[in-house]
Structures are given as structure tokens and as C-alpha cells.
Amino acid sequence: MAKLCYITTCKGRLAHLKQTLPRIVAQPDVSCVVVDYSCPDKTADWVAANFPQVRLVRVRGEEQFNLARARNLGAQAADAPWLGFFDADILLDADFASEVMPRLTAGFFYRANPVTSQTWGSIVCHIDDFTAVGGYDETYVGWGGEDDDLIALLTLAGKRVAGIPARLLDEIPHSDEQRVQFKQLKDRWVQSRINQLYLQIKIDLLRLLGQPLSAEERRAIFGEISRTVMLGESGNRLAPQSIEINLPGAAIGSLPGNGTAESTRLQRKLTYTYSIDGAVANAEQAGN
């Protein structure tokens, strides 16, 4: 059995995969899963015809691309104790496996060192650790955030980050239009703001409540953040915006006195106020 299962996803990136997949399957002691997430290029058919040793996951009928769900499905099909999550545009060096395999140690997860914006989402972790933190949070939509979420959860679980030499990973250059082609919100920086706010609030609640939020609770919080941010974008985007998160209520009781006892119902909420720095906003506008 392979020691590492390389998991990559594809929706509209078959041209990239045709360059990266041959390098993946050439790695010793590495298996591979490709997730065809309703790819219009019929990625799964091409992979099956050219690399029958690659495991395939076919997801049908999805117009928008959910990277977190795609990667979770890929992990379910994995056949190795270590999971490597990489985008379809990541090119592996020929020495990737020979250098990375000896480094893999329980209690650690791995990223490029130094990490770049291109290799930010490339993560290797043990399948037991991935399962213990619940995998990728499928609440995330649009561009960015799900990788930061997994890193934060692994770190909170006591796992330590270690490095993979950055020279072992390269990226095929591509445009922002390709990054958001199958996303509902085309402004990736606004989507990133939504996703990063959600991550911060989620981690705060995890620490405060001592237990993970349910999928329904996560979707509700993400929806409230999205509505607030988009409302701000439609008005004065530099004005402070507030997000209120309701916490579970609590009952405060008193000892019986004179044959009676009182109970007080406590309603709790967290309020987050965020603002966009004017200098940063102007820089963003100048770059458009």
C-alpha cells in the first residue's frame, strides 16, 4: 500500500491536469485520487483513458465549485495513511516522494517552506488527524478560506506544522478569472473577507463553547456574515459593519428561599465590528 495518497480536484482545469498528473503518477510510493467535480472538460473520462491506476471520484450536476466538499470526497477514496491535498495546477518535482516520505512523522502536518501564495493550499496530513478535526469545512463557498480553516483546526488539535522544501512544488500560472470561473461571487477579495471573518468567528466559538458547531449553525453564521459584508459593499464600504452572533441561552437559578426559587434566563450574543482601512481600500481600487 502506498504511504501517501495525492488528492487533486478538477473543474475546468483539465489543461492543467494534463501537465501535472503525469508527474504525480511517476512518484514512487504515491497513489492518486482525482475528483472530477462536474468538470465541463470531462476530466474523469480523460484520466480513465490515460491513467487507469488513478482512483476517480465523479461528482455530477454541480454548477458551482465547492473545493472543501471535493477534497473531502477525495479523502474518502484515499488508500494511504497520509493525505496530500494539492490543486490541479501544482507541478511536482521528480524528487518529491523521495524527499517528503522520510519526513512524515505522527503529530505533524506539512506545508511548503517557505510557503507562497501559489502553494498556500498544498497540505499533507495524516488521515487520522484529518478525520479527527472533521476534514474540510464545506460551509465555505467561493474563493479561499478552507485551507486556513483546516490548518487552524489541526493546530488547535495539537498538531505541529513542518516544512516541505518549496522547490519541490511549482505552479502553472493562471488568471484570477480562472480562479473564480465556477464561483458565484466573482470578486475573490470580497469573498476572502467573508471567509476570513467566518473563520475567526468559528474559532472563537469553538474555544468559547468547547465543542464544534453543527453544520446548520455554521451555515447560519456564514449566511449572516455574507449578508453583512455584501450590504457594506453595496453602500459605504469603509463604514464599520457589525455582525451579531447569538449564543445558546443559559438559565441562572437560585437556591429555594421561603419556599420559592427564582430562575433567570440569560440571552447571550457576540458582536463583531469590522472596518476596512481606507489606505488598503484605495490600494485595492487602484489595482483594479
Summary of the structure (lengths in Angstrom):
residues: 288
radius of gyration: 22.0
end to end distance: 49.0
largest distance: 82.9
contacts: 856
relative contact order: 0.11
helix: 40%
strand: 25%
